[in-house]
Structures are given as C-alpha cells and as structure tokens.
Amino acid sequence: MIKVLRLALAVSLMLSCIGVSAGVYRQHGYSLYGQPQYAEDFEHLDYVNPQAPKGGTLRVMGSGTFDTVNPYTLKGTSPVNTGNFPHYGITELNEPLMVGTGLYDPSGDEPYSAYGLIAESIEFADNRSWVVFNLHPQARFHDGHPITAEDVAFSFDTLSEKGHPNYRSMLQDVARVDILGDKRIRFVFSRSDNPLLILRLGELPVLPKHYWQDREFGQTTFEPGLNSGPYRIVSVEPGRRLAFERVKDYWGRDLPINRGKYNFDRMEAEFYRDNNVAFEAFKAGEFDIYFDHKASNWANAYDFPAVRNGAVLKRAISHEIPSATQALFFNSRRTPFDQRNVRQALGMLFDFEWSNRVLFYDAYQRSLSYYPNSPFSATGLPAGQEFLYLEPHRKQLPAELFIQPFSLPTTAGQGIPRDTLREAVQLLERSGWELRNGQLENAQGNQLVFEVLLVNPSLERIMQPYRSNLARLGIDMRIRTVDRAQYKARLDQFDYDMILATLPQGLSPGLEQHGYFHSSQVSVKGSRNYAGIANPVVDDLLEHLLGASNREQQIAAARALDRVLLWEHYIIPNWYIDYHRIAHRAWLQTPEIPPYSLAIRSWWMEPAWIRPVRRAPRSQ
C-alpha cells in the first residue's frame, strides 16, 4: 500500500499560493497537450442542448449477460463491461474526479482533455511530477455524505490493491498520496514528465469509504453500491434486467460539464444473449435503440412497418473515433506461435476480401493498423521523429520495416491465390514445417494443430472459411465455442491458442497500451496482453509513447509502436467501419452528433411522449 500522508495546513496553504512559485498551475481542466478547448467560464458543451427537456424512460438492450454490478474487480462481468452498454451514458460506475477521458463520460469533441467533476480544479507542476485535486465543496454521495480526500485516497488504495489488475498497471507510477485537507489531495509520481498519469488519475472512480470499508470489495454482488452520480440503480434482476432512476437532488446537475445531459428520468436495460432475438424484440417495440453490428442485417432487415412509416429511424452516422484493435490474436506464449514466420504465414491465409464480399456485403475496410481510423496508424515508410524512435533498434527489427510499407496479401474475393499459398509454405518451411502426405508436419512428424477459442457462435461462420484455407496446407484448425464464464476464465489464464478479440482504443493512446503490449503484463492474470508480447523494442516504444511531451511526439511514438507490432505479426487484423450503424425510435431527439461520441447521455425524449415514471422499489 502506498502510504497516505496528512500534511500540515501550512503545506496546503503553501501549495495554494499559485503565484508565489513559478511553474505551478491551477486549472479547471487539463489537456494532455496545450490548453483545454473550453475556458473556465464555459456554460455548457457546444454540441449539447442545454434546454433539453427532462423526463421519460429510455429502454435499451444489453448484450449477453452480467453476473455482478461491481465493475471494478477481475471477478465476474458487470453491465458496463458488456457490448454497447457504455454508449448509453448511464452505468453503475462511480463518478470520477474528472470527465472527458476514460469510460465514464468520454468527450464528444476533444481528443485528450478532461474537466473537473468531483474535482473542482487541479494543480500541477510544469514537469508533471505531481498533481493536486481540489474537490468540489458540494460533491456528495447519494446518502448525503460529503465526498472527501479520504474517499479519494481510499479509492486509490482499494482499486490498486483489490481492483482489476488494469488499475494496478495504470496507477503504478504513483509514489505517494498526500491528504492536504478535507477537500485537497495530492499524488506524487515516481518520475517527472508524466502527463498521461494526470489524465488517468482524473479518471479514478471515487468510492465511498464509509460504505465499502466494512464490505468485501473483491466479490461479485447484485447489491447496488453507493454512488454519487446522476442515476442510481433501483432494481436488479440478475443477469437479465437493470433499472436506473435519475437522482432528483443530484449534486452535480447544474455543473457546466453536465448541462444538457442525463435527461431521462429512468433507464431500463434488458439483456439478450442472442442478437437475432434482440433485433426481433426491437422491431416489436421492446426497446428504443439498436446498435447493428451485423452487416447482413443492416443491408437487408430494415424493411419493416416502423421504418417505413417513420416511427423508427435507421441512421449511418460517420465519426472520427479510433476503431478498436479487432483481430485474431496468436498466443505467442505457445509453440509454434512463438515463431514470427509461422504467425505471418497463417495470417496470409485469411481471405478478408472473400469474407467481406460473401459475409459482410462489402461493408468493411481491412484494418492495416492497431489504431484504424486514427492519426496513430503507421503508413508509408518511417520518417521524421518516428524514424528516430525506430533507428536505434534496427538490428532487432525486420529489415523490410524500413524499406517498404506494411501490407497484407489481397485476393479477388475468390479464394487464396496459388502464389500466396506458395509464399506461406516457404515461410513455414523456414520454421521447420513441411507438407507431407497432405499434412503440415514438423521434424517429429506432428501435424500443426491449433484451436481458436470463441464465445459467440455467430463468429463460427467467419472462422469456417479460414479453416478451409488452412486445410489446403494440411493445417488442422479446430473451432471451440464456450459459454461466457468459461471464456473469461480461460482468457484470464491465457488458456488458448488463438482468440478473436478486440482491444478498445481511445482518442489518446496511453497507459492502457502498457497493459496491452508491455512484457511485464505477459504473466499477469487477467491482463489484456492477449498475444503474449514480450519484446524489448515494444517496451522501449511504450516508454516514448507514455513520456511524450507534445502531440507530435505522441503520434510519432504511436506510429512507431504500430509499425513494429504489425511487422511482428502478433495478430491477423480484421476490419472496421468509420460510421455508427444505429436505429432508434423517432421520438428520441438528438443534438448534432459530435465526431468522437454518439453522446447518448445528451439525447432527450420529445416532450409529447413523456409520461410519468413508474416507480420500482430499490433492490436490496
């Protein structure tokens, strides 16, 4: 545990005298590079409707199921960790110190800035070696208890020690926590020039110490925890339904960052394990918003009465949100995937063009980056600062990285060409595999056999053609689909050969990349280093990324990292789209959709449709 110190009032006062010491700043918000977009006296975000009417019930769907409403631990799956749920802007997450980055309330129109929520303002040194959060005097939990620095320190300790391992990774560079007063807390870092850590600390959920100190934090539970946000959970049907109601006396309802948001009196969420069933329920009017992730459905399934008469709107909304890293991940902890040539060869046998034509109605673009649809994608040849980051590692990197852009084999959508098959065989032969009697075998006569682990049966149709392509070279790929509990357990233990998974990517890649790719995370149970990457070059580039002092350095470091990861062939990149596919009831009113979010937390119900909310007892 990091020791929490309570310093004398004199120290607090000294730090408050911002004009006395040069290089110390006090601000209403924080930007990774430069100044936040909104000045201290801003009244509301540009894209919201500050006059949006309050009222009504928003009915939404959840994907899959949940077995806890504690979103902070490794155990179980909470609603916010299921597909689509974070989009709604109403969750069981506790309010953080600041919003704009992170999962709680991501920015719609800025890529890397945060504004005070529980923290009214922040102070920090110009070398980013420490940060002070000044808590809002009105901030309180739903039971009326004020939010104090003690709660923040408790949250830091609890999440670092008992929370999901991701918190430990994110917060590892905090050397000391100083409580400077009831409403002031300082975090001192183990190294200076750490601008990203200030953002990550701003994302820290603030838990009520008086509520949790006598409860077991690490267990799964269906008891709604004490929160401080605009909504509270009022009913839980385990694994199936949740209901939230707006808190009428919510302390932060008039903050500029919240104006025009959280307009529904109630949100009801029903969870569906099958998307086909969910879509039929949407057509029947069972809920109000449907995210369509199935290209065939989007192309063919919207000729139903509610769409024809205008009661349901089908919308393709373009965006500038970096797409997730969606890919087939090799587990390089296991043979033969610890060999780059094997990984590259197997990647060459995935026919994206055929799948896009036959399965996806040509809806997608092939991902050629870990950061598709973003400025962090490595393109062309390395140049400028990116080249300078890569040059010291030239001997450790494939020679091709410096002389040709990264690319993947393409097809005409009619199958893998013979030239590509021949090249794949040559790569496999270099790693000791030979095609004998219709089987790809090593020197011991063992066939190359591996399993792809899935959690969604609908993904099997994507894997079947890939399996057929592999079979042409005598490779036996087996498909195994398991339930969500077993899948999570095996994922946490890295008990798989290959998985089809995604890594969420944000507007400003930062400490989460350490969790995805750093060698220290290879053996950490529950980490997202799915591919088992333990590469000193990657580790060094992550240091450059996390230590970037300006936007140009950040982009250069991210592109260098992207390029190295691609050329090492740890994954078989899948596909992405640069627009939202969404259908919703016409009485849902939306602001002008910003580039980086659907901003559903700022939608509202057409006043004529608003009805009184039916009350439900709060779950115990």
N, C-alpha and C positions, 0 to 999 in steps of 0.2 A: 504493500500500500504506500502511495505517495503521501508523505506527512503533510497534513494541513496545518498551517501556522496561523495564529491570530496575532497580528502585529499591533503595535501601539497606535493610538489615534494620531500621534504626531506623524507617523509614516504615511498614514492615509491622507492626512492634510498636505503633506509634502508632495505626494503624487498628484493631488488635485490641483495644485498650483501650476497649471499648464503654461503659462507664460514665463515661469521662472527658469525652466530648464529647456534649452533648445533641443529639438529632435523628439519631443513627446507630443502626441497628437490626441485630441479628443474629438470624436465624430459621432454623428447619428447613425452612420452606416459605415460599411467597409467594402472597398473594392480591391481585388487582387492586384490590379494594376491601375494607377491613377485614381480618379475620384468617382464615387457612385453617380449614376445618372440623375437621381433625384436629390435636390437640395434639401437642407434641413427643414425648411418651411413648406415642403410639399404637402398638398392636401389629399391627394389620392393618386393611385397609379393611372397612367394615361389611358389604358385600354379598358378600365372598368367603368361601369355606370354607377356613379355614387348615389343616384336617386333610384336605384333598382328597388322594386317593392319586396317586402319581406312576406313570406308565408308559403303555404302549400307543402306537399310531400313529394320528394323525389324518390322514385323506385328504381333501383339499379340491380344488376346481376353481379355475382361473384363467380369466378372460375374455380372449379374444383371444390375444395372444402377447407375447413380450418379446424384445428384441434386445441387452440388456445387463443386468448385475447391478450396475451403478454407478447408484445412484438420484439422484445429485447434479448431473448436468450436463444441458445442453439436448439433447445428442445422445442419440438412442435412447429406447426405452421400457423401463423397468425393471419388475419384478413389482409393486412397491408402487404403481406408477402405473397399474395395470390395475384394472378394476372388481372390487369386492368384496375384493380381496386385503388391504387394510389392516384389515379386520374381524377377520382371523384372529389378529392379535397376534404373528405370527412373520414377520419380514421381514429383508431384507438391510440395513436401516438400522442405522447405528451408534448406540449408546446416547447419549442427550443428557445435558446437565448436570442437568436436572430433568424430571419427568414430571407429567402431569395436563392439560397443554395440548399442542397440537401433534399430529403424526401418529403418533409412536412409541407412546405409551401414554396415550390420552386418558382423562380422568376419566369414571367412570360415575355419580358422584353429586354432583359440584360443577361449576359452570359456568365458573369463572375462577380456579382455584387450581392451584399446582404444588408438588411436593415434591421434595426432594433425591434424586438418584440418584448420578451420578458426583460431583456437588457435594453434600457432606455438609450444608453450610449456606451461607447467603448473608448478606451485609452490604450495607446500602444507606442512603443519606441520605434524610432525610424529604422533601426536594424532588425525589427520584428523579433526581438528576443523575449518579449513578454507582452501580455495583454491584460487589461483590467476591464471587467464588465460591471457597469453601473446599472443595477436593477431598477425597473420601473417601480415607483412608490406604490402604485395601485395594483400591481400584479398579485393575484391571489388564486388559490385553488378553489374548486367548486364547493368545498365545505367552509369557505370563508377564511381559512388560514392564509396569512400573507406568505409570499414566496421570498425566501431569504437566501443569503450567501451560503448558509448552512445546507440548504436544499441543493444548491448547485454543487457544492463540494461532495455531498453525499451521492449525488447522481454520478459525478465523475468517478468516485471510488467504486460505486456499485457496478456501473457499466464496465469499467476497466477490469474488475475482478470477477464478476459473476455474469456479465452480459455476453452477447455473441462475440466470438474471437475477433470479429471485424472491428469492434470498439477498441480492443487492446492494440490492434495494428494501427488504427487511426490516431490514437492518443499516446503512443509510446514515447514521443519526444517531449512530453511534459515532465519537467524535472521536479517542480514544486507547485503547490497550491497554497496561496495565502488568503485567508479571510481578513479583509481590511475593515470590515464593518458589517452591519446588518444587511446592507444593500450594495456592498462592494466586494468583489473577489478578483484576485489576480492569479494568472497562470504564468509561470516562468518556464522557459523552454531550455532544453539541454543544449541547443545550438541556436545561434542567431540566424538572420536571413531565412526565416521560416514563415513566409506569408500565408502559405496554404493552411498551416495549422490554426491560424486565427479563424479562417472560414470554418474549418472542421469543428473547432470549439464552439463557434457560433451555432452550429447545428446540434449541439448537445441537448438532448431532451432533459427537461428539468423535472425530476421525480420528487414527490413529497416525502421527506424524511419521516415525518410523524406517521405516515401511512405504512411505509414499507419496512421500517426498522424492526417491527415485530412479526413480519411475514417472510415466508420463504420465497426469495426473488426468483430463483432459478427454475421453479416448477411451472409446468403448464397449468393453466387455470381458465375457467369460464366466468370467473368473477371479475366484472369490470373494475379496473383500477381507478384510483382517484386522479383526476386530471385538472387542467386549468383552461382548456381551450373553448372554442365556441359551441361545441357539441358534447354531449355525454351519451354513453351507451345506456339505453333504458330497457332493452330486452335482448336476451341471447338464447337462441335455440341451437345447441351445439352442432357445429358442422354444417348447419343449414341456413339459418337466418340471423340477422342482426338488425337492430333498430337504434337510431340515434335521434335525439331531440336537441334543438337549439337551446342554449342556456340563456334565459331572458336577461339575467343580470351579469352576463359575461363581462369581465373586467376590461377586455381589450376591444370592445365593439366599436369604439369611436377613434381608435388609432388610425392615422392616415394610411398605414400599410394594409389595414383591414376594411377600409371603406369600400362599399360596393361588393363585398364578398359575403359568403355564408348567408345566403338569402332564403334558403328553405327552412321551414320550421322543423321538418322531420326528414330523415332519410331512412329508407328500408332497403335492405340488401338480402336477396335470396341467392343461394349458391347452387350452381349447376355443374355436375360432373361431366356432362355431355353437351358440347356446343350446338349440336343439331337440335337437341331438346330445348336448349336455351333460345335458339332462334325461333322455334315454333312458339315458345312462350311469349317472346317479344311480339311476334305477329298477332298473337291473341290478346295483346294489351296488358300482359302481366308485369312488365316493367317498361322504363321510359327511354333508356339509352342502350344502344347495342354497338359494341366495337367489333367490326368484322375483320377477322384475321385469316379468312379463307377466301382465296381468290375466286374459286369457282362459285362460291355463294354470292360474292359481290357482283360477279358478272351475270348471274342467272336467276337469283332468288328474290328479286325485289319487285316482281310484277304481282303484287297483292293489293287488295282494295284500299288499305290505309295509305299506301304510297300513291296509288292512282288518284285518290280524292284529296290528297294533300295533308292528311292527318299525320303522316309520317314523312319526314324529310330525310332523303339519302344524300349525304354530303361527303365529297372528297376534298379535304382541307389541306392545302400544302403547308409545309413547315420547314424550319431550319434546325430541327432538333437532331443532334448527332444520334445516329442509329446505334442500337446495341451491337456488340460483337456476337453475332449469331453464327454458329459453326458446329461442325463435327470436331470434337476435341479428342486428340490422341492422348492416352495416359502414358507419357514418356517415362514414368517410373517402371514400366513393364517392358520386357522384350516382346517383340522386336521393335516396339515404337520408340525405343531409346536411340534408334538409328535414323539420322536425318534422311538418308536415301530412301529408306522404307516409307517414311511418312510422305515424302514428296511423291513417290511412285503411286501410293494409294490415293493421294489427292488428285492425281492426274486422271483417275478412273471415275471420278464423279462428273456426270454429264449434266451440268446446270442447264444448258440450252434445251435439252430434251425435256427435263422436268418443268422448266418454265413454259415451254410450248404446250405440253400434254397435260400437265397437272395444274398450272397456275395461270393459264390464259395470257401469257406474256405480261404478267402484271409487275414483275420484279426486275431489279437490276442486280447483277452479280456484285457481291462485296469483294473489293480488292484492297481491303484495309481492315484493321481492327477498329477504326473510327470512321465508318462510312457516313456520308452526308455531313462532313465537318471539315474545318480548315486543318485538322490534325492528320489527315490522310497523306501518306507518303506517295508522291507522284514524280514522274520523271526520274532524273538522277540526283543524288545528294549534292547539294551546293550550299554555299554560304555557311552559316552557323551550324546547320545540320551536318555538313561535311566535316566541320571541325570537331563535332562531337564523335563522329564515327572514325575519323582517320587514326587516332591512337590505337584502335582495335583492329586495324586492317588485317593483321595476320590471323586473328581469331574468327574472321568473318568470311563467308563465301566470296570468292573473287568477283563473281557476277554482280554482287550487290553494288559495286562501284561503277560498273560499266554498262549496265542495262536496267531499265525499269522493271519492277516486279510485274509479272503477268502469270496467268493461269491458262492452260490449254482450253481452246474453244472448239465447239463442234457445230455442225449444221443442224443440230437438233434431231439427228437421225441415228445416233449411236457414236461410240468412240472410234475415231479413225485408226487404221492399222498403224500409221506412223506413231501415233501417241501410245498405242499398246506396246510397240517395239521399244520406244524410249523408256517406258515404265519397266519393262523386262530388264533392260540394261541396268537401270538403277538398282533393281532388286538383286541382280547378279553380283553387283559390286558389294553387296552386303551379305553375300553367301547363300542366296536363294536361287534355285534352278527349277525350271519347269520340266518335270519328268512324269511321263505317263498321265498327263492331264492334271497333275497336281504340282503346286509350287512347294518345294521341299528344301530344307536346309541340309547341311552335310550329314546330319544324323538321320536323315530320312523322315523327319517330322514335317507334316503339312503346316502351312501358315493358316492357322485357325484363330479367329477372334470373335468377340461378341460386342454388339452395340446395344447399350442399355437405354431403354426408352421408358417414359412414364405415360405417354399419351398414345393410345392405339392408332389414332389417325395419322401419326407420323410413320407408321409402318409402310404406307403406300409410297413415301418418299425414299425409304430405305430399300424397298424391293428392287427397283431398277439398278441401284448402286450395287446390291448384292449380285445381281446378274452380270454386271460388268466385271466385278471381281472374279466371279466364277470362270470367266473366259481365260483368266490367267491361273486357274487352279487354286484360287484362294477361297476358303470357306468362311464367309461372314455369317454369323448367326444373329438373329434379332430376338431380343428378350424384352418384353414389356411387363413391368411390375406396377404394383399399386404405389400411391404417393408416399406412404410411410416407409415402405421398403426402399423405394428410390432414394428418399432423403437419407436414410441410414447408410446406404451404400455410397452415396455421394460424399457424405461427411467422412467416411473411412477410405475414400478413393478406391473403392472396390469395383472397378470396371476397367474394360479395355478401351472403350470409346463411348462417348455420350454425345447427344445433340443438345446443346445448351446455349444460353445467352449470358453475356456479361453486360449489365447496364452501363451505359456511358452517358456522361453529362456534358454540360456546356463548357466545363473547365476541368480536364482530367487532372486528378491529384492523388491523394493518399490511397484512394480505392485501387489505383493501379499497382501500388505496392502489394496489396492483398491478392491481386490477380496474377502477378508475374514475378514477384521477388522470390529469390531462393529460400529466404527464411520461412516462407509460407508453405513449402513443399510438404512438410510433415505435420502441419498444424490442423488438427481435426476441425472440419467444418469450413476451412478456408476455401476461397474461390480460385486458387491456383489449380484449376482442373487439369491442365495439361502437364503438371509436374515440372514446370520450368525452373531450372537451377543453372543459370547462365550468368557468369560474371559480367559479361558485356551488358546484358539486360539490367543487372543490378546497378551498374555504373550510370547507364542512361536514365534509370529511375531517379538516381540522385540528382542528375542535371534537371530533370523534369520538376522534381519537388523543390529544388533550390532556385528555380527560375525567378529572376527579379523583374522581368518585364514580359509583355505579351509575345514579343518576337522570340525571346529565349524559350518560352513555353511551347510555342508552335514548333520551333526547330527541334527541341528535345523530344516532343511527342512524335514528330515525323521520323526522327532517327530511331526511336523505340519501335514504332510501327514497322519500319523497313526491316529491322533486324528480326522481329518476331515473324514477319511474313516469310523472309528468306530461310528461316529455320524450320518452316512448315510444321509448326506445332498444331495447327488446325487445318481443316478444309473449310474455307469461308463459304457461307451460304449466300444470302440475298437480303435485300432491303427495299423499302419504298420510302419516298420522301413526302408522303402525304398521309393524313389520317383517313381511315375508312370508318365512317360513323353514321348511324341512323338514329334519329330521336323524334319524339313527339313534337308536333308543330307548336304546341303551346309553351314549349321551352324556349325562352328568349336568351339570346347570346350577345355579348359585346362583340366588337371587332376582334376576331381571334388573333392573338399576338403570335410572333414567329416561333417562340420556344415552348409553348404550352397550349393545351386546349382550354385552360383556365375555367374548368367547370365550376370551381369554387366561386366564380363571379357570374354564373348564369342565374336566371330567375324564372319564375312562373308568370305567365301572362295573367294579370290581375283577375280577369273574368273567370279563370279556372281555379282560383284559390278557394279552398274550403277549410273549415276548421279542422285542426289536427285532432285525431282521436288519441286519447291518452292510453298509455300502457304502463303497468307497474314496472318499476326498475327491478332488474334481475338482482337476486341476492347471491 
